[in-house]
Amino acid sequence: MATSACYHCGEPVPKTCHYRATLDGKDCEFCCPACLAIAQTIHGSGLDKYYVQRDSNAFTPGQQAVKADYILWDDPKLNAEFVSVSNEITTAQLYIEGMHCTSCAWLIEKYLQQFENANARVNYQEQVLTISWPSDTYNVSAFMQAIADLGYTPHPYEADRVELIEKASQRSQIKRIGITAILMMQLGMLAGSVYAGDYWGISDSQRQLLHAFGLLFSLPLLYFSAQPFLTSAWHSLKNRRINMDVNISLAILGLYGGSITSIVQETGDVYFDSIAMLCLFILIARYIEFRSRYRLRQNTGLVPKVAKKQINTRYEDALIADLIVDDIVMVNQGETIPIDGTVVSGMSSADESMLTGESSAISKKAGDAVFAGSINHDGIIHIQVSQLASNCLIRQIEQACTSDNGAKPAVDDEDTLFAGAFTAIVLLLAMLTFIAWQWVDPARAFWVALSVLVISCPCALSLAAPTARSTVQFQLRRQGIIVRGAHVIDTLNKITQCFFDKTGTLTRGSYQITAIENRSDLNNERLLNIAARLEQHSSHPIASAFTTQQHTASSNKKTTGLEDSPAQSFNVVPNQGVEGDIDGETYRLGSLHYCQQWHAGKVPPDQQLLWVGLCTQTQMLAWFCLQDNLRADAPEVVRFLRDQGIDMGIISGDSSGEVASVAAVLGIEDWQKSMTSEQKQQYLQQHQHAGAVTMMVGDGINDAPSLAGSHLSVTLANASDWLKSQTDLILINNSLAGIEQSMTAARRYQRIYRQNFIWALTYNFAAIPIAMAGFITPLWAAVGMSFSSILVVLNSQRLLTRQKPAAKKAVKQPPARAPLAFKESH
């Protein structure tokens, strides 16, 4: 017996419950500890106005609990992982449970347009909504409630939470499929008995008994197996939309209602077995499609939550989220590495295939970098943490995959609109069929019209593109290639011109000093010391040549007598060089043009090579000759692009003859040197105005404008985190071969998509007229519709098989110059 209502949910409070709390001076009772905890959290967060608003609007208890759950996420302390604020714009990522086609994604985006100044984008493959709005206008709970009103379930996008949700969804789908299969077999046996009776003879009472048992077994079929379709169709119609579940639901309800009518009137056929078959095969098709998407996210669940952290002389368990940079953690043999870091002791090998696609284990020793999610194979290693858990490489990959970096492909919107229009057309055709058959055979009119409704397959049309795309994205991720945005795969098939940056892209970006042209009274060690001190704060690839050379020179001598502190008043001039004060003197280190601003007419010995000058305002001190080696996979990628009929060019900020040398080796005729960021962008736009569909490949900050302006942007793993967040395709494996792999996969995707779409059109255009003519019963209509959906999904799974790479031709590298040779010229 109950004595009062729960303060939070409104349900009766049993006498045996004693959950109480004082909120705002009021003694409140609760039915369970969960309601008590939620109410205390709402009160502690200063959100008591929720109860005032709830009571004034007289919500039902169920609505109260739902709205309370969403309001909790307005607390900045709770939403920090999925809500961010920048420049007074709030951005949230929500995982949407219940989407099963691009029509769902389209509906959510259109529905959220009612919020003024809000921008919503749904990544269907990842089931993630990214929405941004002016910070002073709405709370995230308003959007979550709006999504719930559509019939979907929004969740904060947190990797662990999503992993649990998807595992629960997988279990639920398997359970639903299993129960539906059992019901189908039972209903099939009953239907088989009726069909056998039609041949061998059966009394009317026995027939009615079998039909009655069929009706009994069909009840869980309607209220459990078909529940996802019926719920989705109801919410769609409630929002004045038509999705593909409307067709399916009308077919199920029509078959069910017609069968009951036949039982009551004791005439005609029943089709409970057809309902079971229809539900089972559509559930199977959706489960296969769900699995293809679920695989995309499986890597994120592999990172452990706890690590063995060094505290004084012992190791204790600590949460990964609590680790900070420079902490030491121990990883035993066979364990998953919990966080990004550097090996400080121990030797082992690590399996990084889930990150880079590299199948072979990679040897690890002191000083080597290791990454969260990779597996420690051989021995115990101790790691010094280099990144917070939230900024590890695997989390960056996850964020790159869920954030949509481009416009949704036109093919998705076209397919979604076409599927919606197709559904409406099928409903019209079914209605016209029913009317027409009133003059042919009124007794069959309903069943023929129902066959038209059942046999049509909007599922295949709606799933043709997204199923194939999610599969190819999973395949590319296994190869260490991250696709950001659904438009990328489609755009890859349209590229007509590709531009490369040189340094760090076509070349390794690891420079070596091969010669010094000394034009001062200082010795070479002193010149290297000055240059290294100027470059200490620079992240440019050239800087490492000087700092590495200075470190080597210092380690080869017991004492150098030289300072190693960085330069003062340090200044970087993009694409030119650096300037700074050392021992009271201002120095410049940089390009020919940069040095000639102080020393007009001064040139290095051979301008076809890459020279970096060192000077003061009064004297030209030295020229350093540098060489950057070509990437081993660059020639093969260039050959592949040329075979595809894609024009290529090099646009580089390098002012040396190295650009011409690299272009000559690769056989690229269009090359430009000494280009600023703006000039690169303008050069790209010139080709776009001429009709080219461009792809830009770069890894430097100076490439950012041209990457942003290109139709498709590609960068490598060694690019900055900011640059990777702005590009469409990230080659985590740090190999240009990823371009060939991506384009090959895109070509296969295009073939599979066309096959899917042509099959869907052919099937519907052939099957619907046959059904309208009355040649197909609802049973065979259900078989045909289910088969069509499954065929589309299974055909897309072919993208998971890798094609054998073509034999690669050996390509001659540019001639390597000798290591550093000191040449003094005073």
C-alpha positions in Angstrom: 0.0 0.0 0.0 1.3 3.5 -0.8 1.0 6.6 1.3 2.3 9.4 -0.9 3.7 10.2 -4.4 7.4 10.3 -5.2 8.6 13.9 -5.3 10.6 13.2 -8.5 8.7 10.8 -10.7 5.2 10.9 -9.2 4.9 7.2 -8.7 3.4 5.8 -5.4 5.9 5.4 -2.6 5.5 2.0 -0.9 5.3 2.0 2.9 8.4 -0.2 3.0 10.5 2.6 1.3 12.3 5.2 3.5 14.1 7.4 1.0 13.8 11.0 2.1 15.6 14.3 1.6 15.1 17.9 2.6 15.2 20.2 -0.5 14.7 24.0 -0.1 13.4 23.3 3.4 10.8 20.9 2.2 10.7 17.2 3.4 10.4 15.1 0.2 9.8 11.3 -0.2 11.1 9.2 -3.0 10.2 5.7 -4.3 13.7 4.5 -4.9 17.4 5.6 -4.5 17.7 6.5 -8.2 14.9 9.2 -7.9 16.6 10.4 -4.7 20.0 10.7 -6.4 18.6 12.5 -9.5 16.6 15.0 -7.3 19.7 15.7 -5.2 21.8 16.3 -8.3 19.2 18.7 -9.7 19.1 20.5 -6.5 22.9 20.6 -6.1 23.3 22.0 -9.6 20.9 24.9 -8.9 18.2 23.5 -11.3 15.3 23.5 -8.9 13.3 25.6 -11.5 12.8 22.3 -13.3 10.3 21.2 -10.7 8.5 24.6 -10.8 8.3 24.3 -14.6 7.2 20.7 -14.4 4.4 21.4 -12.0 3.1 24.4 -13.8 2.9 22.5 -17.1 1.4 19.4 -15.5 3.6 16.9 -17.2 2.9 13.2 -16.8 5.3 11.2 -14.6 7.0 9.6 -17.5 7.6 12.9 -19.2 9.0 14.3 -16.0 11.6 11.6 -15.7 12.7 12.0 -19.3 13.0 15.8 -19.1 14.9 15.6 -15.8 17.4 13.2 -17.4 18.1 15.7 -20.2 18.2 18.8 -17.9 21.0 17.1 -16.0 23.2 17.4 -19.0 23.0 21.2 -18.9 25.5 21.2 -16.0 28.9 22.1 -17.4 30.5 19.7 -15.0 28.6 16.8 -16.5 28.7 17.8 -20.2 32.4 18.7 -20.4 33.2 15.6 -22.5 30.6 16.2 -25.3 29.9 19.9 -25.2 32.5 22.6 -26.0 32.3 26.4 -26.2 34.4 28.6 -28.6 33.9 32.2 -29.6 30.5 32.2 -27.9 29.4 29.2 -30.0 28.4 26.0 -28.2 28.9 22.7 -30.0 27.6 19.4 -28.8 28.0 15.9 -30.1 25.1 13.5 -29.4 24.8 9.8 -30.2 21.4 9.1 -31.7 19.9 5.7 -31.0 17.3 4.4 -33.3 18.4 5.7 -36.7 18.3 3.0 -39.4 18.5 4.9 -42.7 19.5 8.3 -44.1 15.9 9.4 -44.1 16.2 9.4 -40.3 19.3 11.6 -40.4 17.6 13.9 -42.9 14.5 14.2 -40.7 16.5 15.1 -37.6 18.5 17.8 -39.4 15.3 19.3 -40.9 13.5 19.2 -37.6 16.2 21.0 -35.7 16.1 23.8 -38.1 13.2 25.2 -36.1 15.9 26.4 -33.6 17.0 29.8 -34.8 20.7 30.1 -35.7 21.3 26.4 -34.8 23.4 24.3 -37.3 22.8 20.5 -37.1 24.7 17.8 -39.1 24.1 14.1 -38.7 26.9 11.6 -39.5 24.7 8.6 -40.3 27.6 6.2 -40.5 28.6 7.0 -36.9 25.0 7.8 -35.7 26.3 11.1 -34.3 24.7 14.5 -34.4 26.9 17.5 -34.2 25.0 20.7 -33.4 26.2 24.2 -32.8 24.3 27.3 -31.6 24.9 30.7 -30.0 25.8 30.0 -26.4 23.3 32.5 -24.9 20.2 31.0 -26.7 19.6 27.4 -25.8 20.7 24.6 -23.5 21.7 21.2 -24.8 18.7 19.6 -23.1 16.3 21.5 -25.5 17.9 19.7 -28.5 17.9 16.3 -26.7 14.2 16.8 -25.9 13.4 17.7 -29.5 15.2 14.6 -30.8 13.2 12.5 -28.3 10.0 14.0 -29.6 10.9 12.6 -33.0 11.0 9.1 -31.5 14.8 8.8 -31.3 16.9 8.5 -28.1 19.7 11.0 -27.7 22.8 10.2 -25.6 25.9 12.3 -24.8 28.6 11.2 -27.2 31.1 9.6 -24.8 33.1 6.7 -26.2 32.4 4.4 -23.2 28.8 5.2 -23.0 28.3 4.7 -26.8 30.1 1.3 -26.5 27.7 0.1 -23.9 24.7 1.4 -25.8 25.7 -0.3 -29.0 26.5 -3.6 -27.2 23.0 -3.4 -25.6 21.5 -2.6 -29.0 23.3 -5.6 -30.5 22.0 -7.9 -27.8 18.5 -6.5 -28.3 18.6 -7.0 -32.0 19.9 -10.6 -31.8 17.2 -11.3 -29.2 14.5 -9.8 -31.5 15.8 -11.8 -34.5 15.9 -15.0 -32.5 12.4 -14.7 -31.2 11.1 -13.7 -34.6 12.8 -16.7 -36.2 11.1 -19.0 -33.6 7.7 -17.4 -34.3 8.3 -17.7 -38.0 9.0 -21.4 -37.8 6.0 -22.0 -35.6 3.7 -20.0 -37.9 5.3 -21.7 -40.9 4.4 -25.1 -39.4 0.8 -24.0 -38.9 0.6 -22.5 -42.4 2.1 -25.7 -43.8 -0.6 -27.8 -42.1 -3.3 -25.6 -43.7 -1.6 -25.9 -47.1 -1.4 -29.7 -46.7 -5.0 -29.8 -45.6 -6.0 -28.0 -48.8 -4.4 -30.8 -50.7 -5.3 -33.8 -48.5 -8.4 -32.5 -47.1 -9.2 -30.7 -43.8 -12.4 -29.8 -42.0 -13.5 -26.2 -41.5 -13.2 -26.6 -37.7 -9.6 -27.9 -37.9 -8.7 -25.1 -40.3 -10.2 -22.5 -37.9 -8.3 -24.0 -35.0 -5.0 -23.8 -36.9 -5.8 -20.2 -37.8 -6.6 -19.4 -34.2 -3.3 -20.8 -33.1 -1.7 -18.7 -35.8 -3.4 -15.6 -34.5 -2.1 -16.4 -31.0 1.5 -16.8 -32.1 1.2 -13.6 -34.2 0.5 -11.4 -31.2 4.1 -11.3 -29.9 5.1 -10.9 -33.6 3.1 -7.7 -33.8 3.9 -6.2 -30.4 7.5 -7.3 -30.2 9.1 -8.1 -33.6 7.4 -5.4 -35.6 7.6 -2.8 -32.8 10.6 -0.9 -34.3 8.9 -0.4 -37.7 5.5 0.6 -36.2 7.1 3.1 -33.8 9.2 4.6 -36.4 6.3 4.9 -38.8 4.1 6.5 -36.2 6.7 9.2 -35.3 7.3 9.9 -39.0 3.6 10.4 -39.7 3.2 12.4 -36.6 5.8 14.8 -37.9 4.2 14.9 -41.4 7.0 12.9 -43.0 7.0 9.6 -44.8 9.9 7.2 -44.3 10.4 3.6 -45.5 8.9 2.2 -42.3 5.5 3.6 -43.3 5.4 1.2 -46.2 6.6 -1.7 -44.0 4.1 -0.9 -41.2 1.2 -0.6 -43.6 2.1 -3.9 -45.1 2.3 -5.6 -41.7 -0.9 -4.1 -40.5 -2.7 -4.8 -43.7 -1.6 -8.5 -43.7 -2.6 -8.7 -40.0 -5.9 -7.0 -40.4 -6.8 -9.0 -43.6 -5.9 -12.2 -41.9 -8.1 -11.5 -38.9 -10.9 -10.6 -41.2 -10.5 -13.9 -43.0 -10.6 -15.8 -39.7 -13.8 -13.9 -38.6 -15.5 -14.4 -41.9 -14.2 -18.0 -42.2 -13.2 -17.3 -45.8 -10.0 -16.4 -47.6 -6.3 -16.9 -46.7 -4.3 -15.8 -43.6 -0.8 -14.5 -43.9 0.7 -14.6 -40.3 3.6 -16.5 -41.7 4.2 -13.8 -44.3 4.3 -11.2 -41.5 6.9 -13.2 -39.7 9.0 -13.7 -42.8 8.8 -10.0 -43.6 9.8 -8.9 -40.1 12.6 -11.5 -39.8 14.4 -10.7 -43.1 14.2 -6.9 -42.6 15.5 -7.3 -39.0 18.4 -9.4 -40.4 19.1 -6.8 -43.1 19.2 -4.0 -40.5 21.4 -6.1 -38.2 23.9 -6.7 -40.9 23.9 -2.9 -41.7 24.3 -2.2 -38.0 27.2 -4.5 -37.7 29.0 -2.8 -40.6 28.6 0.5 -38.7 29.5 -1.0 -35.3 32.8 -2.3 -36.6 33.8 1.3 -37.4 33.7 2.1 -33.7 35.1 -1.0 -32.1 38.7 0.3 -31.7 37.7 2.9 -29.2 36.6 0.3 -26.7 40.1 -1.3 -26.6 41.8 1.2 -24.4 41.9 0.1 -20.7 40.4 2.4 -18.1 43.1 1.7 -15.5 47.0 1.8 -15.7 49.7 0.8 -13.3 51.2 4.1 -12.3 54.6 4.5 -10.6 54.3 6.1 -7.1 57.7 6.4 -5.5 59.1 2.9 -5.8 55.9 0.9 -6.3 53.2 0.7 -8.9 49.5 1.3 -8.1 46.3 1.2 -10.2 45.2 4.6 -11.4 42.5 5.8 -13.7 43.7 6.7 -17.2 41.8 10.0 -17.0 43.8 11.0 -13.9 47.2 10.5 -15.5 49.2 13.6 -16.4 52.2 14.3 -18.7 55.5 12.8 -17.4 53.8 10.2 -15.2 55.4 6.7 -15.5 53.2 3.7 -16.1 54.2 0.0 -16.4 52.7 -2.3 -19.2 53.1 -6.0 -18.8 53.5 -8.5 -21.7 50.3 -9.1 -23.6 48.5 -6.0 -22.1 47.0 -3.1 -24.1 49.0 0.1 -23.9 46.7 2.5 -22.0 48.1 5.9 -23.0 50.4 7.7 -25.5 53.9 8.0 -24.3 57.6 7.3 -24.7 59.4 4.1 -23.6 61.9 4.9 -20.8 63.0 1.4 -20.0 62.5 -2.1 -21.3 62.3 -3.6 -24.8 59.3 -5.1 -26.6 57.3 -5.1 -29.8 53.9 -3.5 -30.3 51.0 -4.3 -32.5 49.7 -1.0 -33.9 47.6 -2.4 -36.7 44.4 -1.0 -35.2 45.9 2.5 -35.5 48.0 2.5 -38.6 47.0 -0.6 -40.5 50.6 -2.0 -40.2 50.1 -5.7 -39.7 53.7 -6.5 -38.5 54.7 -5.9 -34.8 57.0 -2.9 -34.4 60.1 -3.1 -32.2 60.1 -0.7 -29.3 63.0 0.3 -27.1 63.9 3.3 -24.9 63.1 6.6 -26.6 60.5 5.1 -29.0 56.9 6.4 -29.0 54.0 4.1 -28.2 50.3 4.7 -28.6 47.2 3.9 -26.6 45.3 0.9 -28.0 48.3 -0.9 -29.3 49.3 -4.2 -27.8 52.6 -4.9 -25.9 53.7 -8.3 -27.2 57.0 -9.4 -25.8 58.2 -7.8 -22.5 57.6 -5.4 -19.7 58.0 -1.8 -20.6 57.8 1.5 -18.7 56.3 4.4 -20.4 56.5 8.2 -19.7 53.1 9.7 -20.5 53.3 12.3 -23.3 49.6 13.1 -23.8 46.5 13.3 -21.6 44.0 10.5 -22.1 41.6 12.9 -23.9 44.3 13.8 -26.5 45.7 10.4 -27.3 46.0 9.4 -31.0 43.1 6.9 -30.7 40.9 9.6 -29.3 41.9 12.0 -32.1 41.0 9.3 -34.6 37.7 8.8 -33.0 37.0 12.6 -33.0 38.1 12.8 -36.6 35.7 10.1 -37.6 32.6 11.5 -35.8 33.1 15.1 -36.8 31.8 15.8 -40.3 34.3 18.0 -42.1 32.3 18.6 -45.3 28.9 18.9 -46.9 26.8 15.8 -47.1 27.1 14.2 -50.5 24.4 15.0 -52.9 23.8 11.3 -53.5 22.6 10.9 -49.9 20.0 13.7 -50.2 19.0 12.5 -53.6 18.5 8.9 -52.4 16.7 10.1 -49.2 14.3 12.3 -51.2 13.9 9.6 -53.8 13.1 6.9 -51.2 10.5 9.2 -49.6 8.9 10.0 -53.0 9.1 6.3 -53.9 7.2 5.4 -50.7 4.4 7.9 -51.6 4.3 6.7 -55.2 3.9 3.1 -53.9 1.1 4.0 -51.6 -0.7 5.7 -54.5 -0.1 2.7 -56.8 -1.5 0.4 -54.1 -4.6 2.6 -53.8 -5.1 2.7 -57.6 -4.6 -1.1 -57.8 -7.3 -1.6 -55.1 -9.7 0.6 -57.1 -8.9 -1.1 -60.4 -9.4 -4.6 -59.1 -12.9 -3.6 -57.9 -13.9 -4.0 -61.6 -11.8 -7.2 -62.1 -12.3 -9.3 -58.9 -13.5 -7.4 -55.8 -12.7 -10.4 -53.6 -9.0 -10.2 -54.5 -8.7 -6.4 -54.6 -7.4 -6.0 -51.1 -4.9 -8.8 -51.3 -3.5 -7.6 -54.7 -3.1 -4.1 -53.4 -1.4 -5.4 -50.3 1.0 -7.4 -52.4 2.0 -4.2 -54.2 2.6 -2.6 -50.8 4.6 -5.5 -49.5 6.8 -6.2 -52.5 8.0 -2.7 -53.0 11.4 -2.2 -51.4 12.3 1.4 -50.4 14.9 -0.1 -48.0 17.2 -1.1 -50.9 17.0 2.4 -52.3 17.7 4.2 -49.0 20.5 1.8 -48.0 22.2 1.7 -51.4 24.7 4.5 -50.7 25.2 4.6 -46.9 25.7 0.9 -46.4 28.4 0.8 -49.1 30.0 3.9 -47.8 30.1 2.8 -44.1 31.7 -0.5 -45.3 34.4 1.2 -47.3 35.2 3.6 -44.5 35.7 0.6 -42.2 38.0 -1.0 -44.7 40.1 2.2 -45.1 40.3 2.6 -41.3 41.8 -0.9 -41.1 44.5 0.4 -43.4 45.3 3.4 -41.3 43.2 6.0 -43.3 40.7 8.2 -41.6 37.8 9.5 -43.7 36.2 12.7 -42.3 32.9 13.4 -43.8 30.5 11.4 -45.9 31.3 13.5 -49.0 34.9 12.3 -49.2 34.4 8.9 -50.9 32.2 10.5 -53.6 34.6 13.3 -54.2 37.6 11.0 -54.6 35.9 9.6 -57.7 35.7 13.1 -59.3 39.3 14.4 -58.8 40.9 15.7 -62.0 43.9 17.5 -60.5 46.1 16.8 -57.5 48.6 19.3 -56.0 51.4 18.3 -53.6 53.4 20.3 -51.1 57.0 19.3 -51.3 58.6 19.4 -47.9 57.3 16.7 -45.5 54.8 15.5 -48.1 56.7 14.3 -51.2 59.9 14.3 -49.2 60.5 13.0 -45.7 61.0 16.4 -44.2 64.1 15.2 -42.4 66.8 17.4 -43.6 70.6 16.8 -43.4 73.3 19.4 -43.7 75.6 18.1 -46.4 78.0 21.1 -46.8 78.9 24.5 -45.2 80.1 27.4 -47.3 81.9 29.4 -44.6 82.4 33.1 -45.5 83.4 34.4 -42.0 86.2 34.2 -39.5 84.2 31.9 -37.3 84.8 28.2 -37.3 82.1 25.8 -38.5 81.2 24.6 -34.9 80.5 28.2 -33.9 78.3 28.8 -37.0 76.4 25.6 -36.3 75.9 26.7 -32.7 74.5 30.0 -33.7 72.1 28.4 -36.2 71.0 25.8 -33.7 70.2 28.4 -31.1 68.2 30.4 -33.6 66.2 27.3 -34.5 65.5 26.0 -31.0 62.0 27.5 -30.8 61.1 26.6 -34.5 59.0 23.6 -35.4 59.9 23.8 -39.1 61.5 20.6 -40.5 64.7 22.5 -41.5 65.2 23.4 -37.8 65.8 19.8 -36.8 68.8 19.6 -39.2 70.6 22.3 -37.2 69.6 21.1 -33.7 70.4 17.5 -34.5 73.8 18.4 -36.1 74.7 20.6 -33.1 73.7 17.8 -30.7 75.9 15.3 -32.6 78.9 17.7 -32.7 78.5 18.4 -28.9 78.3 14.7 -28.0 81.5 13.9 -30.0 83.5 16.3 -27.8 84.0 16.3 -24.1 83.5 20.1 -24.0 82.6 22.6 -26.7 82.8 25.8 -24.7 79.7 27.0 -26.6 76.4 28.2 -25.2 73.3 26.3 -26.0 70.6 28.7 -24.7 68.0 29.8 -27.3 68.1 33.1 -29.1 66.4 36.1 -27.6 63.7 38.3 -29.4 63.0 35.3 -31.5 60.8 35.9 -34.6 59.6 33.6 -37.4 58.9 35.0 -40.9 56.7 32.4 -42.7 58.4 30.9 -45.8 61.5 33.1 -45.2 63.3 32.2 -42.0 64.0 33.1 -38.4 65.6 36.1 -36.7 66.9 36.5 -33.1 69.5 38.0 -30.8 72.5 36.0 -29.6 75.1 37.6 -27.3 73.9 41.1 -28.3 74.0 40.5 -32.0 71.0 40.1 -34.3 71.2 37.2 -36.7 69.1 35.9 -39.6 68.9 32.3 -40.8 66.8 31.6 -43.8 66.2 31.7 -47.6 68.2 33.5 -50.2 65.6 36.2 -50.5 65.5 36.7 -46.7 69.3 37.1 -46.4 69.5 39.4 -49.5 67.3 41.9 -47.7 70.4 42.7 -45.7 73.0 41.6 -48.3 71.9 42.3 -51.8 73.8 40.3 -54.4 75.1 37.6 -52.0 74.4 34.2 -53.4 75.3 30.6 -52.5 77.7 28.5 -54.8 75.0 26.5 -56.6 71.5 27.8 -56.6 70.1 24.5 -57.9 70.6 23.1 -54.4 68.9 24.0 -51.2 70.9 26.6 -49.3 70.1 28.3 -46.0 72.0 31.5 -45.2 73.2 32.8 -41.9 74.0 36.5 -41.6 74.1 39.6 -39.4 73.1 43.1 -40.6 76.8 43.7 -41.5 78.2 40.4 -42.7 77.1 37.3 -44.7 78.5 34.5 -42.4 77.7 31.2 -44.2 75.6 29.1 -46.4 74.4 25.7 -45.3 73.5 23.1 -48.0 70.6 20.8 -47.0 69.1 17.8 -48.6 65.7 16.2 -48.0 65.1 12.6 -49.2 62.2 11.7 -51.3 59.5 9.5 -49.7 59.9 5.9 -51.0 56.2 5.6 -51.9 56.0 9.0 -53.7 57.0 7.7 -57.2 54.4 4.9 -57.1 51.6 7.2 -56.0 52.5 9.7 -58.8 52.5 6.8 -61.3 49.1 5.7 -60.0 47.5 9.1 -60.3 49.0 9.5 -63.8 47.4 6.2 -64.8 44.1 7.4 -63.5 44.3 10.5 -65.8 44.8 12.9 -63.0 47.0 16.0 -63.6 49.5 16.8 -60.9 51.5 19.7 -59.7 53.9 20.7 -56.9 53.2 24.1 -55.1 56.0 24.7 -52.6 57.2 27.5 -50.4 60.8 26.2 -50.9 62.8 28.7 -52.9 65.6 26.3 -53.9 66.2 24.1 -56.9 65.1 21.1 -54.8 61.6 21.7 -56.1 62.7 21.3 -59.7 64.8 18.3 -58.8 62.0 16.5 -57.1 59.6 17.4 -59.9 62.0 16.0 -62.5 62.5 12.7 -60.7 58.7 12.3 -60.3 58.0 13.4 -63.9 55.7 16.3 -62.8 55.9 19.1 -65.2 53.8 21.7 -63.3 55.8 22.9 -60.4 55.9 26.2 -58.5 58.5 27.3 -55.9 58.8 30.2 -53.4 55.0 30.4 -53.0 53.4 32.0 -50.0 50.2 30.5 -48.4 48.1 33.0 -50.3 49.8 32.3 -53.6 49.2 28.6 -53.2 45.5 29.2 -52.5 45.2 31.6 -55.5 47.0 29.1 -57.8 44.6 26.4 -56.7 41.6 28.6 -57.4 42.8 29.4 -60.9 42.6 25.7 -61.8 39.2 25.4 -60.0 37.8 28.3 -62.1 39.0 26.4 -65.2 36.8 23.5 -64.1 39.3 21.3 -62.2 38.2 19.2 -59.2 41.2 19.5 -57.0 42.9 17.5 -54.3 45.6 19.1 -52.1 48.1 17.1 -50.2 50.1 18.9 -47.5 51.3 18.7 -43.9 52.3 22.3 -42.9 50.5 25.2 -41.4 51.4 27.2 -44.5 49.3 24.7 -46.5 46.1 25.4 -44.5 44.5 27.9 -46.9 45.1 25.8 -49.9 43.9 22.7 -48.1 40.7 24.5 -47.0 40.1 25.8 -50.5 40.5 22.5 -52.2 37.6 20.2 -53.1 39.4 17.5 -51.1 42.2 17.9 -48.6 44.7 15.2 -47.5 47.3 15.3 -44.7 49.6 12.9 -43.0 50.0 11.8 -39.4 52.9 14.1 -38.8 50.8 17.2 -39.4 49.7 19.3 -36.5 46.5 18.4 -34.6 44.8 21.6 -35.7 45.6 20.9 -39.4 44.3 17.3 -39.1 41.1 18.6 -37.6 40.5 20.7 -40.8 41.2 18.1 -43.5 39.1 15.5 -45.2 41.4 12.5 -45.4 44.1 11.7 -42.7 46.8 9.2 -43.5 47.5 7.9 -40.0 49.9 5.3 -41.5 52.0 8.3 -42.6 52.3 6.8 -46.1 51.3 8.5 -49.4 50.2 5.0 -50.5 47.1 5.8 -48.6 46.0 8.0 -51.5 46.1 5.1 -53.9 44.3 2.9 -51.4 41.6 5.5 -50.8 41.0 6.1 -54.5 41.0 2.4 -55.3 38.4 1.9 -52.5 36.4 4.8 -53.8 36.3 3.3 -57.2 35.1 0.0 -55.8 32.5 1.9 -53.7 31.2 3.6 -56.8 30.8 0.2 -58.6 29.1 -1.4 -55.6 26.8 1.6 -55.1 25.7 1.6 -58.7 25.1 -2.2 -58.5 23.0 -1.6 -55.4 21.0 1.2 -56.9 20.5 -0.5 -60.3 19.3 -3.6 -58.6 16.9 -1.7 -56.4 15.4 0.1 -59.4 15.3 -3.0 -61.5 13.7 -5.1 -58.8 11.0 -2.5 -58.0 10.2 -1.6 -61.6 9.9 -5.3 -62.4 8.1 -6.6 -59.3 5.5 -3.9 -58.7 3.8 -4.3 -62.1 3.7 -8.0 -61.7 2.2 -7.6 -58.3 -0.4 -5.1 -59.6 -1.4 -7.7 -62.2 -2.2 -10.1 -59.4 0.5 -12.7 -60.1 2.2 -12.5 -56.7 0.6 -13.4 -53.4 1.5 -11.5 -50.2 3.7 -14.4 -49.1 5.9 -14.3 -52.1 5.8 -10.5 -52.0 7.3 -10.6 -48.5 10.0 -13.1 -49.7 11.0 -10.8 -52.6 11.1 -7.6 -50.5 13.2 -9.2 -47.8 15.6 -10.8 -50.3 16.1 -7.4 -52.0 17.1 -5.6 -48.8 19.5 -8.4 -47.7 21.1 -8.5 -51.2 21.9 -4.8 -51.0 23.6 -5.1 -47.6 25.5 -8.3 -48.5 26.7 -6.8 -51.7 28.1 -3.9 -49.8 30.1 -6.3 -47.6 32.2 -7.3 -50.6 34.0 -4.0 -50.0 35.6 -5.6 -47.0 37.7 -7.8 -49.2 41.1 -6.3 -50.2 42.2 -6.3 -53.8 45.7 -7.5 -54.6 47.9 -4.6 -55.2 49.5 -4.3 -58.7 53.2 -5.0 -59.0 55.2 -1.9 -58.3 57.8 -0.6 -60.6 61.2 0.4 -59.2 61.8 4.1 -59.3 65.2 5.7 -59.1 65.7 8.1 -56.2 67.4 11.4 -56.6 71.2 11.1 -56.1 72.1 11.3 -52.5 74.9 13.7 -51.5 77.5 12.9 -49.0 77.0 13.8 -45.4 78.3 17.0 -43.9 81.6 18.1 -45.5 83.1 21.3 -44.1 84.2 23.8 -46.8 85.7 27.0 -45.5 86.0 30.0 -47.7 87.0 33.2 -46.0 
